[in-house]
Amino acid sequence: MRIAPRLHLTTLSKDERQGLAQLLQRTLARLKGLLNDPPYNVILQTTPSPVLMEEQPCAQISLADYYHWQIEIIPRLTTMAGFE
């Protein structure tokens, strides 16, 4: 599951950040109810490293111009075994 806002994290107002927190809480509560409280990972994807981007041809473009952050929620529904 992915939450990908239209605005950059640094441009969110206090009310928008609070709304995002409430959305995340509601989403996790629904996941808990739907899948019987599974373990899960919450990952905040941010921008790539600016140091690595300096070597790319598009380095003149600001990362904030084209990369949006996102939150990923990955429930762990299976048990790893063998050569997975």
Secondary structure as a PSIPRED ss2 file (coil, helix, strand):
# PSIPRED VFORMAT (PSIPRED V4.0)

   1 M C   1.000  0.000  0.000
   2 R E   0.000  0.000  1.000
   3 I E   0.000  0.000  1.000
   4 A C   1.000  0.000  0.000
   5 P C   1.000  0.000  0.000
   6 R C   1.000  0.000  0.000
   7 L C   1.000  0.000  0.000
   8 H C   1.000  0.000  0.000
   9 L H   0.000  1.000  0.000
  10 T H   0.000  1.000  0.000
  11 T H   0.000  1.000  0.000
  12 L C   1.000  0.000  0.000
  13 S C   1.000  0.000  0.000
  14 K H   0.000  1.000  0.000
  15 D H   0.000  1.000  0.000
  16 E H   0.000  1.000  0.000
  17 R H   0.000  1.000  0.000
  18 Q H   0.000  1.000  0.000
  19 G H   0.000  1.000  0.000
  20 L H   0.000  1.000  0.000
  21 A H   0.000  1.000  0.000
  22 Q H   0.000  1.000  0.000
  23 L H   0.000  1.000  0.000
  24 L H   0.000  1.000  0.000
  25 Q H   0.000  1.000  0.000
  26 R H   0.000  1.000  0.000
  27 T H   0.000  1.000  0.000
  28 L H   0.000  1.000  0.000
  29 A H   0.000  1.000  0.000
  30 R H   0.000  1.000  0.000
  31 L H   0.000  1.000  0.000
  32 K H   0.000  1.000  0.000
  33 G H   0.000  1.000  0.000
  34 L H   0.000  1.000  0.000
  35 L C   1.000  0.000  0.000
  36 N C   1.000  0.000  0.000
  37 D C   1.000  0.000  0.000
  38 P C   1.000  0.000  0.000
  39 P C   1.000  0.000  0.000
  40 Y E   0.000  0.000  1.000
  41 N E   0.000  0.000  1.000
  42 V E   0.000  0.000  1.000
  43 I E   0.000  0.000  1.000
  44 L E   0.000  0.000  1.000
  45 Q E   0.000  0.000  1.000
  46 T C   1.000  0.000  0.000
  47 T C   1.000  0.000  0.000
  48 P C   1.000  0.000  0.000
  49 S C   1.000  0.000  0.000
  50 P H   0.000  1.000  0.000
  51 V H   0.000  1.000  0.000
  52 L H   0.000  1.000  0.000
  53 M H   0.000  1.000  0.000
  54 E C   1.000  0.000  0.000
  55 E C   1.000  0.000  0.000
  56 Q C   1.000  0.000  0.000
  57 P H   0.000  1.000  0.000
  58 C H   0.000  1.000  0.000
  59 A H   0.000  1.000  0.000
  60 Q H   0.000  1.000  0.000
  61 I C   1.000  0.000  0.000
  62 S C   1.000  0.000  0.000
  63 L H   0.000  1.000  0.000
  64 A H   0.000  1.000  0.000
  65 D H   0.000  1.000  0.000
  66 Y H   0.000  1.000  0.000
  67 Y C   1.000  0.000  0.000
  68 H C   1.000  0.000  0.000
  69 W C   1.000  0.000  0.000
  70 Q E   0.000  0.000  1.000
  71 I E   0.000  0.000  1.000
  72 E E   0.000  0.000  1.000
  73 I E   0.000  0.000  1.000
  74 I E   0.000  0.000  1.000
  75 P E   0.000  0.000  1.000
  76 R C   1.000  0.000  0.000
  77 L C   1.000  0.000  0.000
  78 T C   1.000  0.000  0.000
  79 T C   1.000  0.000  0.000
  80 M C   1.000  0.000  0.000
  81 A C   1.000  0.000  0.000
  82 G C   1.000  0.000  0.000
  83 F C   1.000  0.000  0.000
  84 E C   1.000  0.000  0.000
